[in-house]
Amino acid sequence: METLLAFAIAFAVTFYFVRGYVKNMSAGATGMVPAAGGGRTISCPRCAGSVPEKEKFCGKCGAPLDLWKVHRATVAEKTEGESQANKGSPRPIINASLCIGCGTCVDVCPEEGALEIVSGKAILSGPQNCTSKTKCVEVCPTSAIAMGFGDTLQTVKVPMVSETFETNVEGVFIVGELGGMGLIKTAINEGRLVIDYVNKRLHPEGEAAEGPSAIVFDAAAPVEDVALNGSTGKRETPAEVIIVGAGPAGLSAALTAKQQGLNYLAFDQGEVASTIKQYPRHKFLMAEPVSMPLYGNLYIADGTKESLVSVWENIIANTGVEVNTEERVDNVRRDGDVLEVQTPKGIYYGKNVVLAMGKRGTPRRLNVPGEDMSKVAYRLIEAETFEDNDILVVGGGDSAVEAALALSRAKRNRVTLSYRKADFSRVRDRNQQFLAEAEEQDLIQVFRTSTVTEIGDDSVTLATQEGDKAIPNDYIFVMAGGDSPEGFLRQIGVEIVEKTVSA
């Protein structure tokens, strides 16, 4: 019984790290049970349904199950004696909010199987193998690892949301990457699920109007004239739901709202597909199709960002879904029985607001020709997925230096760091030391007092003290600061909590 209970606790907490849920855990998440057909199943932590052990996602609600399997195996291998022996020994605690998945800690760890990279983040997957060495702490470029006691393996800052995606602010929901999960399939499923919940709460008897929004469009057919969704967003006629962001979660939410006949408004601070163009991953893990409302099965054969951008534009063109582009949402506040949404262009009112903005917030742009190319990103995750590429990192803070160091590890890439000033005075001493060592070993080429003037298909031009320099380029990471979404969330009253993943 104690072993089963340990499985249940590890299962629930590990999933909450992945998704960022911080309360109201499903009572049905109780580990493995025999399946009717003789196989084995695990209980989904979101809907408590039984899922075959081999599946990666819950077929009913789309919850990801991969990390549970990794962690379940770890827990299963531990004996009570091993747990007791390690209880008083310090071991790594990883701050997932700071970890960029460079893998340096895994490389230097003297014990095989203690640390590994899972979903772009380091995790102490084999705590029974850890011998309390501190090499991982010493080499981490982002100071994401500290030694601690107890069963805590990892910490992460996430917004407080329930299993229905609602925050502590009534009527405000968070889905997708902003809530802690960056997988495309999961984000799309969450966009659909949150609107399902909103619709049921608005129309408990199922009396939502069946209007133009409920028409299903053929993605292969030419674009037809379609009626508008009918929502003005005025105080006297508020939208039933306002969606902020048109990435995977936001677009899925807008399509579902249209399909179900809800009056909706959708906003994106950039152009159509800009969220995907600026996505920090250059490859997507999409081993199987995912259903997009009003569109059908979405499947990206080669998994590239360029392919996904093309599909995104096709979805928007052929479904008639409406998105107010180039309109940033600055604030959300309650005004009586409705929520007031403020943008530079006006004030809108809605009964519910779904935040699907992603984690990058509003980055500071370079404003140079070519910056809208899909090879430009404003945040780095999964550094280990880049190999044999010419990469430029722009910026002079810790995030820029840390990104350059992570990408240069083991000479996998040809990395250039560009900064507009003569020295990196804002960077922590340890990162300055790491950068000096990498530059001395020709792992990173540094251009001080330089600026980007133009971005081309396979090159980038820098203005330097010696004149313009065109260097080969496959990817650019602009780490020049910006407005963090955490500040926006705190401004509107959403509680941010630090969750722990425990053994």
ZANUTI-891519 format. One line per 4 residues: number of its first residue (from 1); for each residue x, y, z of C-alpha. Coordinates in Angstrom, 3 decimals. Each point is the difference from the previous one (the first is absolute). Layout:
N
NUM	X/Y/Z | ...;
This chain:
503
1	0.000/0.000/0.000 | 2.870/2.362/0.866 | 1.631/-0.652/-3.384 | -3.264/0.754/-1.819;
5	-0.382/3.216/1.958 | 3.557/1.014/-0.910 | -0.805/-0.612/-3.669 | -3.104/2.178/0.258;
9	1.824/2.899/1.608 | 2.890/-0.108/-2.499 | -2.456/-0.259/-2.890 | -2.119/2.969/1.034;
13	2.884/2.316/0.897 | 2.013/-0.820/-3.143 | -2.965/0.780/-2.216 | -0.540/3.262/1.796;
17	3.570/0.996/-0.804 | -0.638/-0.665/-3.691 | -3.271/1.831/-0.229 | 0.318/2.467/2.825;
21	-3.212/-0.954/1.788 | 0.284/0.923/3.617 | -3.171/-1.110/1.730 | -3.036/-2.263/-0.139;
25	1.809/-3.209/-0.928 | -2.235/-2.720/-1.389 | -0.824/-2.668/2.521 | 0.261/-2.626/-2.686;
29	3.749/0.369/-0.600 | 0.910/-3.200/1.799 | 2.687/-1.568/-2.153 | -0.242/-3.232/-1.970;
33	-2.964/-2.344/-0.133 | -0.694/-3.134/-2.053 | -1.742/0.678/-3.317 | -3.080/-1.880/-1.069;
37	1.852/-1.538/-2.918 | 2.816/-1.376/2.132 | 2.394/2.947/-0.528 | 0.752/2.735/2.509;
41	-1.306/3.533/0.215 | 0.803/3.170/1.873 | -2.552/2.501/1.295 | -0.039/3.401/-1.709;
45	0.734/2.735/2.566 | -2.432/2.430/-1.666 | -3.113/-2.058/-0.740 | 0.797/-3.159/2.033;
49	-0.728/-2.187/-3.024 | 1.917/-3.231/-0.636 | 2.692/0.287/-2.684 | 2.033/-2.906/-1.460;
53	3.524/0.097/1.400 | 1.598/0.313/-3.447 | -1.881/3.206/-0.889 | 1.715/3.395/0.223;
57	-3.195/2.038/0.377 | -3.405/-0.599/1.533 | -2.407/-0.778/-2.824 | -2.857/1.736/1.806;
61	1.501/3.328/1.089 | 3.483/0.079/-1.608 | 2.024/0.209/3.221 | 3.705/-0.927/-0.549;
65	1.143/-3.151/1.788 | 3.648/-0.329/-1.060 | 1.616/1.505/3.076 | -2.156/-2.119/2.261;
69	1.405/-3.128/-1.636 | 3.586/1.195/0.444 | -0.568/0.921/3.606 | -2.075/-3.093/0.740;
73	2.892/-2.190/-1.158 | 2.357/1.921/2.257 | -2.243/-0.416/3.016 | -0.544/-3.685/-0.739;
77	3.750/-0.663/0.043 | 0.469/1.587/3.399 | -0.189/-2.165/3.083 | -1.053/1.172/3.404;
81	3.553/-0.481/1.235 | 1.456/2.129/-2.800 | -2.501/2.773/0.680 | 0.899/-0.009/3.676;
85	3.723/0.007/-0.769 | -0.278/3.070/-2.263 | -2.420/1.886/2.229 | 2.725/1.837/1.885;
89	2.310/0.658/-2.961 | -0.059/3.251/-2.005 | -0.869/-0.317/-3.665 | -0.732/2.308/-2.936;
93	-3.175/2.090/-0.024 | -0.603/1.381/-3.497 | -1.860/3.252/-0.628 | -1.816/-0.829/-3.231;
97	-0.818/3.684/-0.569 | 3.740/0.693/-0.390 | 1.085/-3.248/-1.683 | 0.532/0.299/-3.771;
101	0.693/-3.678/-0.582 | 3.623/0.391/-1.069 | 0.894/-3.409/1.440 | 3.286/1.099/1.546;
105	-1.023/-1.370/3.383 | -0.750/-3.401/-1.550 | 3.432/-0.096/-1.658 | 1.977/0.710/3.160;
109	-2.061/-2.160/2.371 | 2.268/-2.878/1.131 | -2.953/-2.325/0.579 | -1.747/-1.363/-3.084;
113	-3.775/0.220/0.149 | -0.250/2.662/2.701 | -0.735/3.016/-2.226 | -1.621/0.166/-3.417;
117	-1.707/2.457/-2.313 | -3.769/-0.546/-0.271 | -2.199/2.295/-2.110 | 2.782/2.583/-0.219;
121	0.690/0.187/3.752 | 2.471/-1.737/2.300 | -1.515/-2.273/2.619 | 1.461/-2.237/2.686;
125	-1.557/-3.099/-1.539 | 2.093/-2.437/2.053 | 0.272/1.435/3.516 | 1.129/-3.403/1.288;
129	3.118/0.338/-2.204 | 0.976/3.472/1.236 | 3.126/0.053/2.173 | -0.400/3.657/1.063;
133	2.867/1.321/-2.142 | -0.227/3.683/-0.929 | 1.427/-0.009/-3.518 | -3.446/0.642/-1.491;
137	-0.366/3.102/2.188 | 3.418/1.298/-1.006 | -0.487/-0.260/-3.770 | -3.627/1.141/-0.353;
141	0.160/3.284/-1.983 | -3.376/1.249/1.264 | 0.434/-0.871/3.699 | -3.083/-2.178/-0.304;
145	1.390/-2.723/2.281 | 0.467/0.127/3.763 | 0.657/-2.725/2.531 | -2.720/-0.712/2.553;
149	-1.385/-2.584/2.362 | -3.232/-1.964/-0.066 | -1.915/-1.445/-2.931 | -0.226/3.137/-2.185;
153	1.461/-0.604/-3.463 | -1.130/3.045/-1.925 | -1.741/3.335/0.439 | -1.883/2.131/-2.525;
157	-1.948/3.265/0.135 | -3.452/-0.280/-1.554 | -3.286/1.916/0.101 | -2.604/-1.430/2.325;
161	-2.632/-1.835/-2.049 | -2.564/-2.703/0.699 | -0.669/-3.149/-1.995 | -2.519/2.055/-2.029;
165	2.814/2.468/-0.923 | -1.572/2.809/2.076 | 2.297/2.244/2.031 | -0.709/1.492/3.405;
169	-1.534/2.938/-1.930 | -3.558/-1.079/-0.794 | -0.622/-0.325/-3.721 | 3.690/0.204/-0.990;
173	1.469/-3.218/-1.410 | 3.542/-0.963/-1.037 | 0.874/-2.642/-2.609 | 3.019/-1.080/-2.026;
177	3.620/0.880/0.601 | -0.827/2.802/2.445 | -1.419/-2.617/2.353 | 3.111/-2.141/-0.079;
181	-0.234/-2.285/-3.045 | 1.472/0.841/-3.407 | -0.984/-3.099/-1.996 | -2.011/0.887/-3.105;
185	-2.466/-2.856/0.395 | -0.626/0.708/3.668 | -0.500/3.721/-0.647 | -2.540/-0.710/-2.765;
189	-1.884/-2.412/2.227 | -0.040/2.504/2.853 | -1.388/2.721/-2.265 | -2.895/-2.277/-0.900;
193	-0.581/-1.213/3.559 | -0.127/3.472/1.561 | -2.689/1.139/-2.458 | -1.965/-3.194/0.623;
197	-0.004/0.909/3.693 | -0.853/3.671/-0.606 | -2.876/-0.979/-2.296 | -1.437/-2.400/2.565;
201	0.218/2.643/2.704 | -1.648/2.617/-2.198 | -2.605/-2.403/-1.380 | -0.499/-2.787/2.545;
205	-3.041/-1.289/-1.869 | 1.749/0.045/-3.351 | -2.020/2.889/-1.412 | 2.926/1.714/-1.796;
209	-1.141/1.508/-3.271 | 0.789/-1.918/-3.164 | 0.984/2.745/-2.401 | 2.682/0.683/-2.624;
213	2.665/-0.787/2.589 | -1.079/-3.633/0.047 | 0.646/-0.625/-3.700 | 2.727/-2.557/-0.703;
217	2.284/1.076/-2.830 | 1.818/-2.227/-2.455 | 3.680/0.862/0.300 | 0.575/-0.898/-3.661;
221	-2.846/2.179/-1.301 | 0.436/3.623/-1.083 | -0.665/2.673/2.589 | -3.673/1.023/0.063;
225	-1.615/3.155/1.314 | -1.003/-0.734/3.575 | -2.061/1.931/2.498 | 1.795/1.723/2.861;
229	-0.243/-1.476/3.461 | -2.352/2.770/1.093 | 1.782/1.135/3.152 | 0.735/3.678/0.480;
233	1.690/-0.342/3.344 | -1.900/3.029/1.309 | -1.099/0.299/3.624 | -3.647/-0.664/-0.860;
237	0.814/-2.852/-2.413 | 3.119/-1.683/1.384 | 1.671/-2.814/-1.859 | -0.570/-3.391/1.577;
241	3.733/-0.628/-0.109 | 3.049/2.131/-0.860 | 3.100/-1.926/-1.070 | 3.457/1.560/0.329;
245	2.596/-1.566/-2.289 | -0.277/-1.866/-3.303 | 2.570/-2.721/0.509 | -0.898/-3.709/0.219;
249	-2.175/0.363/3.113 | -1.550/3.350/-0.931 | -0.901/-0.893/-3.576 | -1.454/-3.323/1.129;
253	-2.103/1.885/2.569 | -1.226/2.488/-2.623 | -0.870/-2.781/-2.458 | -1.883/-1.898/2.701;
257	-1.903/3.136/1.034 | -0.981/0.575/-3.619 | -0.978/-3.631/-0.467 | -2.201/0.039/3.109;
261	-1.767/3.208/-0.930 | 1.475/2.179/2.747 | 0.488/3.727/-0.462 | 3.752/0.442/0.283;
265	2.786/2.489/-0.542 | 3.612/-1.039/-0.601 | 3.133/2.141/0.175 | 3.664/-0.446/-0.858;
269	2.701/2.593/0.535 | 1.677/-0.979/-3.285 | -0.969/-1.109/-3.462 | -1.745/-3.228/-0.918;
273	2.301/-2.912/0.877 | 2.522/2.328/1.689 | -0.266/-2.132/3.140 | 1.154/-3.032/-1.971;
277	2.666/1.931/-1.915 | 1.563/1.138/3.268 | -0.314/-3.374/1.691 | 3.306/-0.926/1.670;
281	-0.008/-3.542/-1.385 | 1.178/-0.605/-3.554 | -1.487/-3.505/-0.064 | -3.274/-1.286/1.398;
285	-0.742/-3.383/1.453 | -3.178/-1.022/-1.812 | 0.093/-3.760/-0.386 | -3.734/-0.241/-0.597;
289	-2.757/2.298/-1.307 | -1.976/2.233/2.350 | -3.541/1.138/-0.754 | -0.465/3.742/-0.557;
293	-3.616/1.243/0.370 | -1.625/0.968/-3.330 | 3.110/-1.200/-1.849 | 0.555/-3.698/0.552;
297	3.178/-1.941/0.698 | 3.127/2.116/0.309 | 3.169/-1.858/-0.885 | 3.395/1.537/-0.785;
301	1.985/-2.673/-1.798 | 3.471/1.551/0.293 | -0.613/1.685/3.350 | 1.487/3.348/-1.077;
305	-1.138/3.422/1.104 | -0.369/1.128/-3.616 | -2.465/-2.798/-0.746 | -2.055/0.866/3.052;
309	-0.121/3.686/-0.972 | -1.420/-0.971/-3.411 | -2.644/-2.202/1.595 | -0.891/2.749/2.508;
313	-0.630/2.497/-2.800 | -2.089/-2.568/-1.870 | -2.144/-0.689/3.078 | -0.735/3.689/0.564;
317	-0.770/0.620/-3.679 | -2.312/-2.968/-0.479 | -1.955/-0.077/3.252 | -0.943/3.666/0.159;
321	1.172/0.289/3.592 | 0.586/3.634/0.922 | 3.064/1.308/1.822 | 0.722/3.645/0.775;
325	3.686/0.083/-0.930 | 2.554/2.638/1.033 | -2.091/0.717/3.103 | 1.683/-0.598/3.328;
329	-2.047/-0.548/3.154 | 1.365/2.269/2.750 | -2.327/-0.751/2.885 | -2.933/-2.104/1.151;
333	-2.172/1.034/2.939 | -3.430/-0.857/1.336 | -2.761/2.573/-0.483 | -3.042/-1.311/1.816;
337	-1.287/-3.132/-1.698 | 2.363/0.256/-2.992 | 3.736/0.218/-0.668 | 1.483/3.126/-1.565;
341	2.799/-0.629/-2.495 | 2.182/2.990/-0.859 | 2.080/0.346/-3.174 | 1.677/3.057/-1.595;
345	-2.919/0.104/-2.447 | -2.880/-0.097/2.447 | -1.833/-1.712/2.847 | -1.932/-3.248/-0.448;
349	-2.258/-1.934/2.352 | -0.424/-3.730/0.364 | -1.541/-2.512/2.370 | 3.136/-2.153/-0.080;
353	3.618/0.557/-1.025 | 2.353/-2.755/-1.183 | 3.709/0.880/0.171 | 2.013/-2.012/-2.547;
357	2.892/2.409/-0.435 | 2.965/-2.308/0.440 | 2.929/0.568/2.344 | 2.026/2.450/-2.024;
361	-2.195/3.015/0.799 | 0.882/3.086/-2.055 | 3.660/-0.225/-1.058 | 2.092/2.976/-0.997;
365	0.485/-0.199/-3.764 | 2.920/1.030/-2.184 | -2.202/1.713/-2.615 | 2.254/-0.936/-2.898;
369	-0.789/-1.508/-3.429 | -0.535/-3.761/0.180 | -0.951/-0.165/3.684 | -3.370/-1.550/-0.831;
373	1.685/-3.133/-1.354 | -0.872/-3.206/1.810 | 3.665/-0.593/0.891 | -0.144/2.903/2.489;
377	-1.061/-0.825/3.581 | -0.003/1.934/3.257 | 0.524/-2.820/2.454 | 1.991/-3.229/0.049;
381	-1.238/-3.357/1.193 | 1.345/-3.446/-0.806 | 3.486/1.192/-0.910 | 1.069/-3.596/-0.577;
385	-2.238/-0.294/-3.102 | 2.211/2.431/-1.963 | 2.985/-1.624/-1.644 | 2.413/1.007/-2.796;
389	-1.642/3.413/-0.440 | 1.258/3.563/-0.393 | -1.738/1.821/2.849 | 0.023/3.671/1.012;
393	-0.996/1.086/3.509 | -0.728/3.706/0.504 | 0.135/1.625/3.418 | 2.235/0.902/2.914;
397	-1.773/-1.405/3.042 | 0.162/-3.320/1.789 | -2.693/-1.553/-2.212 | 1.990/0.759/-3.172;
401	3.283/-1.281/1.401 | -1.665/-3.106/1.418 | -1.653/-0.756/-3.341 | 3.300/0.380/-1.858;
405	1.771/-2.270/2.495 | -2.714/-2.647/-0.231 | 0.047/-0.010/-3.804 | 3.802/-0.165/-0.152;
409	0.268/-3.018/2.290 | 2.155/-2.833/-1.371 | 0.681/2.007/-3.186 | -3.325/-1.116/-1.469;
413	-0.684/3.396/-1.605 | 1.848/3.041/-1.301 | -1.191/2.693/2.394 | 0.363/3.777/-0.264;
417	-0.944/2.454/2.752 | -0.729/3.623/-0.928 | -0.367/2.815/2.546 | -0.380/3.715/-0.605;
421	2.313/0.968/2.885 | 3.710/-0.520/0.588 | -0.254/-2.263/3.055 | -2.430/-2.320/1.749;
425	-0.191/1.954/3.253 | -3.585/-1.101/0.746 | 0.911/-3.702/-0.093 | 0.657/-1.974/3.170;
429	3.645/-0.694/0.803 | -0.340/-3.737/-0.535 | -1.533/0.433/-3.453 | 2.717/2.499/-0.916;
433	2.574/-2.613/0.957 | -1.747/-2.696/-2.047 | -0.240/2.355/-2.989 | 3.699/0.897/0.180;
437	0.920/-3.681/0.069 | -2.299/-0.810/-2.945 | 1.405/2.910/-2.015 | 3.575/-1.083/0.741;
441	-0.824/-3.544/-1.144 | -1.605/1.341/-3.226 | -3.376/-1.398/1.018 | -1.634/3.432/-0.341;
445	0.871/2.904/-2.289 | -0.811/3.287/1.764 | -0.643/3.298/-1.798 | -0.034/2.820/2.555;
449	-1.290/3.458/-0.942 | -2.001/-1.513/-2.842 | -3.599/0.120/-1.233 | -2.065/-2.055/-2.425;
453	-0.887/1.971/-3.135 | -1.591/-2.640/-2.256 | -1.096/-3.631/0.162 | 0.184/-2.113/-3.130;
457	-1.063/-3.542/-0.877 | 3.382/-1.533/0.786 | 1.987/2.912/1.434 | -0.192/2.979/2.335;
461	1.762/3.361/-0.276 | 1.631/1.605/3.036 | 1.194/3.595/0.254 | 3.291/-0.169/1.904;
465	2.860/2.362/0.796 | 1.885/-1.547/-2.922 | -2.927/0.509/-2.392 | -2.908/-2.159/-1.142;
469	0.475/-3.758/0.321 | -2.224/-2.610/-1.655 | 0.160/-3.310/1.824 | -1.689/-3.324/-0.834;
473	-3.184/-0.563/1.967 | -2.680/-2.630/0.521 | -1.651/1.257/3.200 | -0.120/3.216/2.044;
477	-0.923/0.369/3.661 | -0.760/3.575/1.038 | 0.495/0.294/3.771 | -0.431/3.756/0.342;
481	-2.559/-0.005/2.797 | -3.681/0.850/-0.063 | -3.170/-0.164/2.071 | -0.390/-3.289/1.849;
485	-3.460/-1.606/0.012 | 0.495/-0.592/3.727 | -0.241/3.739/0.590 | -3.205/0.163/-2.043;
489	-1.514/-2.900/1.933 | 0.825/1.580/3.362 | -1.442/3.303/-1.238 | -3.386/-1.547/-0.716;
493	0.018/-1.896/3.287 | 0.986/-3.523/-1.036 | 1.893/-1.728/2.777 | 3.447/-1.411/-0.882;
497	1.132/-2.954/2.072 | 3.141/-2.109/0.183 | -0.740/-3.693/-0.334 | 2.322/-2.819/0.915;
501	0.459/-3.399/-1.593 | 0.789/-2.571/2.680 | 1.235/-3.556/-0.081;
